[in-house]
Amino acid sequence: MTLYLLNSPILTGYGLWRFTPLAPERARELATEGFVSAIGHEGAARLMTEILGREVPVARIR
């Protein structure tokens, strides 16, 4: 399963999505397996980089 990082809970495509609160420790665990950044704002990407301890690039994807 692919992990996507979003800075907004707006999901415009069909599919099976899970949107739940997540502790920073668990987020770091999940991110070690890789992720796709869909973070469209630089400030949000910097915050996620700090929280996850891994580079989170800005990426506006559709």
C-alpha positions, 0 to 999 in steps of 0.5 A, spaced: 500 500 500 502 506 498 503 512 503 501 519 501 502 525 505 497 530 504 496 537 507 489 537 506 484 532 508 480 533 501 480 527 497 477 528 490 478 521 487 475 515 488 478 509 492 479 506 499 482 512 503 483 512 511 484 519 514 485 518 522 489 521 527 496 519 528 502 520 533 508 522 531 512 516 533 507 512 528 508 517 523 515 516 523 515 508 523 510 508 517 515 513 513 521 509 513 517 504 508 517 510 503 511 515 501 509 519 496 509 527 498 503 530 496 504 536 500 503 543 496 505 548 501 513 549 503 511 551 510 507 544 511 513 540 508 518 543 512 514 541 518 513 534 516 520 534 515 521 536 522 516 531 525 518 525 520 526 526 521 526 525 513 526 530 507 519 531 505 519 535 498 513 540 496 509 536 491 503 539 488 500 532 485 493 531 482 
